[in-house]
Amino acid sequence: MVHKIKTVEELRAWREPLWPQGKTLSFVPTMGALHEGHLSLVREGMKQTDICLPYIFLNPKQFSAHEDLEKYPNTLEADLEKLENLGITHVYVPEPQEIYPENFQTTVNVAGIAKPLEGEHRPDFLNGVTTIVCKMLLQCLPEIALFGEKDFQQLQVIKRMVTDLNIPVEIQGVPTVRDENGLALSSRNVYLSDDDYKIACQLNVIMNEVAQGQLDELDALHKLLEVGFDKVDYCTARNSETFAIENPNRVLAAVWLNGTRLIDNIEMQQH
C-alpha cells in the first residue's frame, strides 16, 4: 500500500531522517493521470537514488481561466496503483490549500528564456510551474528532481531557476517517451478520438521534416493545418538554451486539435 503524504509538515518529518541515514532522494513532480512517460521518470529516479518520491498535484496556477483545469483527467487511485506496482512506498499528494494557503502572494518568475513560445501563448503557465516547483523542491530538498523532455522549455526554465536561486538540487531531463507511431505520450492524449489520433501522429513527422531542413517554419505551419490541426501556436527551430532563432538545434511545436493542445520537440541533427 502506497502511503500518501499530505502536508508539508508530514513531508519534512519523513524527509529529515534520510540525511543521517545517508539515503539519497529523487523527486518526480506530476499532475497525475500517469502514463508510461511519467513512469519512466520514476524508474530513472529509483535507479539513481535510494528512494524516489513522486508527487501528484494538479496545480491550478498552471492554468489560465479559459484552459482545461476542470476537465483535466483525475485518476488518483489508478495512479497510486501504477506507482505501487513499481515499488514506490510514498507519494506526496497535498491539497491545494496546503500549497496555496489563504493570502498566498508570491510568484517565482523567470525572465528571458520563459518569454518566447510558451510564454507568449500561455502567459500564466511557466510562472505557475516555477512557483510550484520552487516550493516543492524547498519542501523536501531532494538530491535530484526528474522532468520529461517533452516539456522542453519548462525543463530549461526550471534549470535556470534552480541555478539562479541556488537551490541545491540537480535537475535532470529524461527523454520523451513515444508510442509506436511516434506520438509523444501525454495525459491529454486521452481527449483524442481515433480520427484525432491519426492527425496527431503527423506532428512528429512534420517536425522531423523541419529538423532535417526539408520544411521551413512557414511551410510547416501550412502543412500542419493541411493535415487537420485546427491551429498552430508555433512550430519553429530554436536554440535549446536561449530559445532564440539564432543557432537553432531543436524544433519545438504546440498545436491544437479539437480543443486539445499538444506540444512536442525534437533535437535537430547537426550537420
C-alpha positions in Angstrom: 0.0 0.0 0.0 1.4 3.4 -1.0 1.5 5.9 1.9 0.0 9.3 1.0 2.0 12.2 2.4 -0.5 15.1 2.5 1.2 18.1 4.4 4.4 20.0 4.3 5.0 19.1 8.0 4.5 15.4 7.3 6.8 15.6 4.3 9.6 17.2 6.2 9.2 14.7 9.1 9.5 11.9 6.6 12.4 13.5 4.8 14.7 14.6 7.6 15.8 11.2 8.9 17.0 10.2 5.4 20.0 12.6 5.7 21.7 11.0 8.8 20.9 7.6 7.3 22.8 8.6 4.2 19.9 7.8 1.9 19.5 9.8 -1.3 16.2 11.0 -2.6 14.9 11.7 -6.1 11.7 13.7 -6.7 9.3 13.3 -9.7 6.7 16.1 -10.0 3.5 15.2 -11.8 -0.1 16.4 -12.2 -1.4 12.9 -12.2 -3.1 10.9 -15.0 0.1 8.9 -15.0 1.3 7.3 -18.2 4.5 5.5 -19.3 6.3 8.8 -19.7 5.8 9.6 -16.0 6.7 6.0 -15.0 9.9 6.3 -17.0 10.9 9.2 -14.7 10.1 7.2 -11.6 12.1 4.3 -12.8 15.1 6.5 -13.5 14.7 8.1 -10.1 14.6 4.7 -8.4 17.7 3.7 -10.4 19.7 6.7 -9.4 18.8 7.2 -5.7 17.8 5.1 -2.7 14.3 6.5 -2.6 12.1 8.0 -5.2 9.2 10.3 -4.2 6.6 11.1 -6.9 4.2 13.9 -6.2 0.7 14.3 -7.7 -0.7 17.8 -7.6 -3.0 19.3 -10.2 -1.5 22.8 -10.0 -4.2 25.4 -10.6 -1.6 28.2 -11.2 -0.5 26.5 -14.4 -3.9 27.1 -16.0 -5.4 30.3 -17.3 -9.1 31.0 -16.8 -10.0 29.6 -20.2 -7.9 26.4 -20.0 -8.8 22.8 -19.2 -8.2 22.6 -15.4 -11.8 21.4 -14.8 -11.6 18.6 -17.3 -8.0 17.6 -16.7 -8.1 13.8 -16.1 -8.1 12.8 -12.4 -7.1 9.2 -11.9 -5.6 9.2 -8.5 -6.4 5.6 -7.4 -5.1 4.2 -10.8 -2.0 6.4 -10.5 -1.3 5.1 -7.0 -1.7 1.5 -8.2 0.8 2.1 -11.0 3.3 3.6 -8.6 2.8 0.7 -6.1 3.5 -1.8 -8.9 6.8 -0.1 -9.5 7.7 -0.5 -5.8 7.0 3.1 -4.7 6.2 3.3 -1.0 5.4 7.0 -0.5 3.7 9.7 -2.7 3.2 13.4 -1.9 -0.4 14.3 -2.6 -1.1 17.7 -1.0 -4.4 19.5 -1.2 -4.5 22.9 -2.9 -5.0 24.8 0.4 -1.8 23.2 1.7 0.2 24.5 -1.2 -1.6 27.8 -1.6 -3.0 28.8 1.8 -5.2 31.9 2.2 -3.3 35.1 1.5 -0.7 33.4 -0.6 1.0 36.2 -2.6 4.3 35.0 -4.1 5.1 34.1 -7.7 8.5 32.9 -9.0 9.1 34.5 -12.4 12.0 33.5 -14.7 12.6 36.2 -17.3 14.5 35.7 -20.6 14.0 32.1 -21.7 10.5 32.0 -20.3 9.3 34.8 -22.5 9.1 33.3 -26.1 7.0 30.3 -27.3 5.0 29.0 -24.2 5.5 32.4 -22.5 3.7 34.1 -25.4 0.9 31.6 -25.8 0.3 30.6 -22.1 1.4 33.6 -20.1 0.4 32.1 -16.7 1.8 28.6 -17.3 5.5 28.9 -16.7 5.1 31.2 -13.7 2.8 28.6 -12.3 5.4 25.9 -12.9 8.3 27.7 -11.4 6.3 28.7 -8.4 5.1 25.2 -7.6 8.4 23.5 -8.4 10.4 26.0 -6.3 8.0 25.4 -3.4 8.2 21.6 -3.8 12.0 21.5 -4.0 12.3 23.6 -0.9 9.8 21.5 0.9 11.8 18.3 0.6 15.3 19.2 -0.9 15.8 16.0 -2.9 19.2 15.2 -4.3 17.8 15.1 -7.8 14.4 16.0 -9.5 13.4 14.5 -12.8 11.4 16.1 -15.6 10.4 14.9 -19.0 12.0 16.5 -22.1 8.6 16.7 -23.8 8.0 19.9 -21.9 11.5 21.1 -23.0 11.1 24.8 -22.4 9.7 24.1 -18.9 12.7 21.9 -18.2 15.2 24.6 -19.2 13.3 27.3 -17.2 13.4 25.1 -14.1 17.1 24.5 -14.6 17.6 28.3 -14.8 15.5 28.9 -11.7 17.4 26.4 -9.6 20.8 27.8 -10.8 19.7 31.4 -10.2 18.2 30.8 -6.7 21.0 28.4 -5.6 18.5 25.6 -4.8 20.8 22.6 -4.0 19.0 20.1 -6.3 20.2 18.6 -9.5 17.6 18.9 -12.3 17.6 16.1 -14.8 15.8 15.8 -18.1 14.6 12.4 -19.2 13.9 11.7 -22.9 10.4 11.9 -24.3 8.5 8.6 -24.4 6.6 8.0 -27.6 4.1 5.4 -28.8 4.6 3.1 -31.7 3.5 5.8 -34.1 5.9 8.5 -32.8 3.3 10.5 -30.8 4.7 11.8 -27.6 2.8 10.4 -24.6 0.7 13.0 -22.8 -2.1 12.9 -20.2 -4.1 15.0 -22.7 -3.9 12.3 -25.4 -7.0 10.7 -23.7 -9.0 13.5 -25.2 -8.2 12.4 -28.8 -10.7 10.5 -30.9 -9.5 7.8 -33.3 -9.6 10.3 -36.1 -7.8 12.9 -34.0 -5.1 10.4 -33.1 -4.3 9.8 -36.8 -3.8 13.6 -37.3 -1.8 13.9 -34.0 0.7 11.3 -35.3 1.6 13.7 -38.2 3.0 16.2 -35.7 6.2 14.3 -35.2 6.5 13.6 -38.9 6.3 17.2 -39.8 8.7 18.3 -37.0 11.2 15.8 -38.3 11.0 17.4 -41.8 11.7 20.8 -40.2 14.6 19.3 -38.3 16.1 17.8 -41.5 15.8 21.1 -43.4 13.0 19.8 -45.7 10.5 22.4 -44.5 10.9 25.9 -43.2 8.7 27.4 -40.5 6.0 28.7 -42.8 5.8 25.5 -44.8 5.5 23.6 -41.6 2.6 25.8 -40.5 0.7 25.3 -43.7 1.3 21.5 -43.7 0.1 21.1 -40.1 -3.1 22.9 -41.0 -3.4 20.9 -44.2 -3.2 17.5 -42.3 -6.0 18.6 -40.0 -4.7 20.5 -37.0 -7.1 23.4 -36.1 -4.5 25.9 -35.0 -0.7 26.1 -34.7 0.7 28.2 -31.8 4.3 27.6 -33.1 6.4 25.1 -35.0 9.9 26.5 -35.0 13.6 25.8 -34.8 15.2 27.4 -31.8 18.4 27.3 -29.8 17.8 24.9 -26.9 19.5 27.2 -24.3 18.3 30.7 -25.3 15.2 29.9 -27.4 16.4 32.4 -29.9 16.1 31.8 -33.6 19.9 32.1 -33.9 21.9 28.8 -33.8 18.9 26.6 -33.8 19.3 23.0 -32.6 15.8 21.9 -31.5 12.4 22.0 -33.2 9.6 22.9 -30.8 5.9 22.8 -31.6 2.5 23.4 -30.0 -0.7 22.7 -31.9 -4.4 22.5 -31.3 -6.7 19.6 -32.3 -10.4 19.7 -31.4 -9.8 21.7 -28.2 -6.7 19.7 -27.1 -3.3 21.3 -27.1 -0.4 19.1 -27.9 3.3 20.0 -27.5 6.4 18.3 -28.7 10.0 18.9 -29.5 12.9 17.0 -31.2 16.6 17.6 -31.4 17.9 18.7 -34.8 20.7 16.6 -36.4 23.8 18.7 -36.6 25.5 18.6 -40.0 
